[in-house]
Amino acid sequence: MSTFDSLTADNPNLRQQYDDWRNERAAKGEDPTDWAEFRELVKYLGAPDPGATPPDDFVGEDWKAEHPEWVARYQGGSDQNSSSS
């Protein structure tokens, strides 16, 4: 599985793009953990596709434990076009 550090090899701006996007989403009352939506933004910006599965460090371990439905959405999902890491 990937991490933000490994994904920045292809997109050095990925972490900043996520931080900005997350803050905007939270300010609007939207889900700041929606990887599919973030992925669409990255592709819209013309940056390399970070893949269907969020990096391991996209959200913290405590948050994952509190939100098993989020973890289930991305573990073994049908849209796994980049599971190389």
N, C-alpha and C positions, 0 to 999 in steps of 0.2 A: 504494500500500500504506500501511497505517496505522503509527502509532507509539504507544507508551504515552501520550505527550503529547496526541496527537490523540484518543485514546479517552477521556481524562479529561474531555473537554468534556461527555460524556454521563454519566460515572461518575467523579467526582473521587477516589473511594476505590480505584480499580482497582489502582493500583500497590501500595498497602499490602495490599490483598486478595491480590494475587499473591505479594508477599514473604512474608506469613504462611502462605499455602497452600504455597508452595514449600518453606519451612523445615519445615513439618509433614510433607510428603511425603518429603523427604529423610531426616528423622529416623526415619520408618517404613520406609525402604528402598524407597519407591515412586518412580516416575518423576516428577521435578519439572519435566519439560519437556512433559508431556502436555497440550497446549492444549485438547483436547476435554474432558478431565476438569476443567480449570480453568474453562472456559466453562460447564460444567454447574453448578459451584459458584456462579459469579456469577449465573446465572439463578435458582438455588435461593434465593439471598439476596434476590432481587427486584430486583436491579440490571439495568440495560439489557444486552441481549445484546451482547457485544463482537464477535460475528461468528465465522464458521467458520475464518477464517485468522488466525493469530497476528500481532501487530504485528512489524514488521521488527526491532525491538530486544528481542523476547521472549527471544532467546538471542544470544550474541555471534557475531561473524563467524568467529572461530577455531573455536568449537564447531560452527557450521554446516558448516565445511570438514571437520571430523572426523566428522560424522554426516550424510552425504548422504542416508541413508534417511529421516531426520527432515525434511529439506528437501523431499524428493520427496513425502512424505505430505501436505504443505500447499501445494505449488505445483500449481495447476490441479486441486485435489481436487474431488470431486463435491459436497461440501457447502459450496458457495461462496455463501451467501445474503447476504453483505454485503461486496461488493468495492468499496465506494464510498469512495475516498480518493485 
